[in-house]
Amino acid sequence: MAASTHTVTNQAPPLVGYDVFMTDPVLTEAVERHLAPELLAEVREDLVVLGQAAGSAQVREWGERANTDPPRLRTHDRYGHRIDEVDFDPAWHRLLGKSVGAGLTDAWGRPGGHVRRAAGFLVMSQAEAGHGCPLSMTHAAVPALRAEPELAEVWEPAATSHVYERELRPVAEKPGVLLGMAMTEKQGGSDVRANTTEARPLTADGEYVLTGHKWFCSAPMSDAFLVLAQAPAGLTCFLVPRVLADGSRNAFAIQRLKDKLGNRSNASVEVEFDGTTWARRVGEEGRGLRTIMGMVAATRLDCVLGSAALMRQAVAQAVHHCAYREAFGGPLIEKPLMRNVLADLALESEAATVLGMRLAAAYDADTPQERALLRIALPAAKYWVTKRCTPMVAEALECLGGNGYVEESGMPRLLRESPLNSVWEGSGNVQALDVVRALRTEPAALDAFLREVGAARGADHRLDRAIRGLLVELADLDGIEARARRLAERLALVLQGALLVRWAPPEVADAFCAARLGGDGGAAFGTLPHTLDLGALVERARVEVRGD
């Protein structure tokens, strides 16, 4: 055995064994702010249990295993029968069991359901992001199902159940189900009106068979999928179950798994419908986009929340490392330039979390004004927060130096995951153009937005100036399509600034307004004005682990 040549020193301990919820003041404050007082004790208790699980060594190990042992496709069984199944590491199922059991598919039917679910989604996505995909789609399918009350009566209770069961069986025999979505095709991508999958009506009312393909279908072992296809009256939404009522398998031929940049724990596939694939219509024929848009909007919010979770985990890891790592005569966290970087990362993370939780609260309120606010704020938030995620996570990785570039640190997995939410449910251009569409067709949306940011007017001159500048930009609609990205960015930044001015500590609001609205910051992270209280921002983002 080789002799020891040195003693290992000056290494940060693993960030593990902590409560992901209670060590995040931004998230705990948002839950307290947006929930009715009579719900707080119960919800806080549930989130503490989930937060302790998400920060535990066991659940973190599940996340690692689900990614290092990715899904595998089995097209046939040993006898040659077509089965089209995807095998997952047991860790994947344990993660889903934990999250479904915590109610992360159950928001629509209980008080404060969206806020409590959003907080839980933020917590568990920090342990492992990939399993958030089936959670998100199952949660988001509920408003689409309600377009067909008979279907909702059967599928909604199972979708919102707190029981996860992996086996494929008829819905009537399962205590809980997962739901997915298959919209895009090779030739159309985001332009789903170009879809060619054909739906042929059968004799029974509402029943069809499908012929065609889907280029992206995530979580293929879900129990059913919402699918868009061309019916006689036009593009229509359908429910396609994996197992039919008689226990036989529906025709759902998986062609291959996608070899993805990140999100490797979650299977994404290409699927074919062979002309015998049974489907049940959801909503009216020819109104498929209208039917499914409720699902799309809800998954867009989860894109914001998922990116906020990645940001929070990245900054927590960076601050934790720098608190222990010493260089040039002292802890990195005390070095002025590193403190500036960490403070800037913390600022971006806080703004993302505050915005995501505010939008979740709008779902719970469900008033005309809140629905109008979501119509414009949601695509703007999805555009901006998901765009900021990748550079932010990359900067956090750099805070760990070479250690951050090594797989064992967990940072490369965060970085690979970071572009996903910007692509999922419509990439940047789709979101920006949706903002323009809302401005052109729904005046109530802009009114609701201006009311929301107007609640903070007069509290910070930089925010006031940014609101005035936004109004000037909105007054000129010439060439608006080419300016759509700039407009979505400004809407998101002004809204984030207004929320932070109202609710965040003064040092956080001051830093955001200076750097993001006042122009007193550079293009890279770590360029905040040195006169700000940077230490307070960093300490607010620091995770205290038991034994520290």
C-alpha positions, -999 to +999 in steps of 0.1 A: +000+000+000+014+034-009+025+057+019+005+088+026+020+118+010-002+146+025-032+154+046-063+167+029-072+202+041-090+233+029-119+215+013-155+224+018-177+196+033-206+183+012-237+205+013-259+177+026-281+170+056-300+203+057-336+215+053-338+229+018-370+248+027-362+264+060-327+274+050-341+295+022-355+327+036-367+339+002-389+309-002-402+308+034-411+345+032-429+340+000-450+311+015-459+332+045-467+362+023-490+344-002-508+319+020-538+325+043-528+326+080-549+296+088-530+274+063-495+284+073-489+259+102-500+229+081-482+239+050-450+249+068-449+215+086-453+197+052-426+217+035-402+212+064-406+174+061-401+177+023-372+201+027-354+178+051-359+149+027-346+169-003-314+179+016-308+144+029-279+122+018-304+095+008-325+117-016-294+133-030-280+098-038-313+090-055-308+120-077-273+110-086-283+074-094-313+084-115-289+104-137-259+080-138-282+051-146-304+067-173-336+052-188-334+022-212-359+014-239-374-021-242-394-024-274-402-062-271-404-088-244-385-120-244-411-137-266-411-110-293-443-092-282-442-054-287-443-038-252-427-003-257-416+001-221-389+022-206-370+009-176-358+034-149-334+030-120-353+023-088-341+057-076-363+074-102-394+057-088-384+066-052-381+103-062-415+102-079-430+085-049-416+111-025-428+140-047-463+126-056-467+117-019-460+153-010-488+165-032-467+180-061-494+170-086-522+183-064-529+220-066-562+228-083-586+216-057-573+227-023-569+261-007-535+277-014-528+247-035-506+264-061-484+282-037-478+252-015-472+230-046-449+256-062-428+258-030-426+220-029-416+219-065-388+244-059-376+223-030-376+188-047-362+201-080-331+211-061-326+174-052-332+162-088-347+182-116-356+155-142-384+139-123-401+174-122-412+168-159-439+141-152-449+160-120-454+192-140-473+176-168-496+157-145-504+188-125-508+209-156-532+185-174-560+191-150-574+223-167-574+206-201-592+176-187-619+198-173-629+207-209-644+172-210-662+167-176-667+129-181-630+125-186-621+148-157-644+128-134-623+097-140-588+111-145-586+141-123-588+123-089-561+099-101-539+126-114-541+147-081-537+116-059-508+114-034-501+078-044-475+069-070-478+036-087-454+027-115-473-003-131-493+004-163-529-007-157-564+008-166-571+040-148-600+025-130-576+001-113-550+026-102-549+048-071-528+074-089-516+081-124-491+103-143-500+122-174-479+135-202-481+155-234-471+149-270-476+180-292-447+186-316-438+169-348-408+167-370-420+191-396-435+217-373-419+220-339-434+249-321-457+255-351-482+229-340-507+241-366-484+223-391-491+190-374-501+161-397-511+134-373-546+124-383-576+117-361-604+095-376-637+095-357-652+061-347-688+053-343-689+060-306-691+097-298-658+113-288-637+082-298-611+083-326-581+065-339-548+083-346-523+079-374-490+098-373-460+106-351-447+128-323-412+141-323-410+148-286-429+129-260-416+132-224-421+107-196-433+079-219-442+056-191-470+079-180-505+065-180-519+088-206-510+117-228-526+148-242-520+148-279-528+173-307-541+158-340-560+169-371-596+159-368-622+166-396-629+201-381-592+209-375-566+207-348-581+189-318-569+177-284-571+141-274-564+119-244-543+088-254-541+062-226-513+036-226-537+009-213-573+006-225-602-001-203-601-039-211-565-041-199-550-043-234-521-021-245-529+009-267-509+012-299-481+035-288-449+025-306-417+041-291-392+045-319-362+056-298-351+076-267-337+111-272-300+114-263-303+147-245-278+173-232-292+172-197-324+160-180-310+125-185-329+109-157-362+117-176-369+097-208-380+116-239-390+096-269-402+097-305-435+078-308-457+065-337-495+061-339-503+033-364-539+039-373-553+018-345-542+041-316-573+048-296-580+083-284-607+102-266-615+138-277-609+165-251-629+196-258-644+206-291-632+195-325-610+222-341-604+239-307-573+218-297-550+248-291-575+265-269-581+233-249-545+225-243-532+261-236-542+258-200-518+229-197-491+248-216-495+279-193-492+258-161-461+240-174-446+274-183-449+284-147-430+252-138-403+262-162-399+294-141-400+275-109-376+248-122-351+274-133-354+292-099-347+259-082-316+254-102-304+289-095-311+285-058-291+252-056-263+267-076-259+298-054-262+277-023-234+254-034-212+284-044-217+303-011-212+271+009-179+264-009-166+299-005-175+300+032-151+271+038-124+275+011-094+297+020-072+314-005-048+343-004-049+346+033-085+341+042-120+326+033-131+332-002-164+345+010-146+375+026-127+385-005-143+417-019-145+405-055-158+371-047-183+386-024-195+407-053-199+377-075-218+357-048-240+387-041-249+391-077-258+354-080-279+356-049-297+386-063-306+368-095-318+338-075-340+358-052-356+378-080-365+345-098-380+329-067-400+359-058-415+362-093-423+325-096-441+324-063-461+356-071-473+339-103-483+308-083-503+330-060-521+345-090-533+310-099-547+306-063-565+339-064-581+331-097-597+366-101-602+383-135-573+407-127-550+379-116-558+358-147-551+389-169-518+394-151-508+358-158-516+363-195-487+387-199-465+382-169-462+344-173-447+343-208-424+373-199-412+355-168-407+323-186-387+341-213-364+360-188-359+337-159-351+306-180-327+328-201-309+339-170-305+304-156-276+291-177-251+320-173-260+322-136-253+285-130-221+287-151-209+315-129-218+296-097-198+266-111-168+288-116-169+298-079-158+263-071-130+265-096-118+231-109-138+213-083-170+227-099-160+212-132-158+177-118-190+156-119-187+146-082-195+183-073-230+180-088-224+214-106-220+199-141-255+183-138-270+216-128-253+233-158-265+206-183-300+210-169-300+248-171-309+254-208-339+230-207-366+252-193-358+279-219-365+253-247-394+234-230-430+247-237-419+272-263-384+287-267-375+323-262-390+336-295-423+318-288-426+334-254-417+369-266-442+367-294-468+355-269-462+387-249-468+407-281-500+388-288-513+395-253-505+432-257-524+433-291-554+413-282-560+415-245-559+451-231-568+438-196-534+420-195-514+452-197-538+470-173-533+442-147-495+444-152-494+481-147-516+478-116-491+453-102-460+473-108-478+505-099-482+492-063-444+499-059-443+533-076-427+561-056-406+537-035-375+538-057-366+564-083-348+538-106-379+516-106-401+547-114-378+556-143-379+521-156-417+520-155-418+553-174-394+539-200-415+508-204-446+529-210-428+549-238-417+516-254-452+503-252-466+534-269-447+527-301-458+494-316-440+499-349-416+470-355-428+454-323-421+418-334-384+425-339-384+442-305-403+414-288-374+400-268-363+434-255-399+441-245-403+407-227-371+413-209-381+448-197-415+436-186-399+408-165-372+431-150-397+458-141-420+433-125-391+417-105-380+451-094-415+461-082-419+429-063-385+432-046-391+468-037-424+458-020-413+427-002-375+421-001-351+435+025-340+471+015-304+460+006-318+434-019-342+459-035-315+486-036-291+462-054-316+451-079-328+485-088-292+498-091-279+469-113-309+457-132-329+489-137-305+518-130-277+507-153-252+506-126-240+470-133-220+452-160-230+424-183-213+397-163-221+386-128-200+402-101-203+438-113-225+452-087-217+487-073-192+482-045-211+507-023-240+482-019-243+460+012-230+430-006-223+411+026-259+411+036-270+396+002-244+368+005-254+359+041-291+358+031-282+332+005-260+311+028-272+277+039-265+268+076-259+231+078-263+213+111-229+214+129-217+246+112 
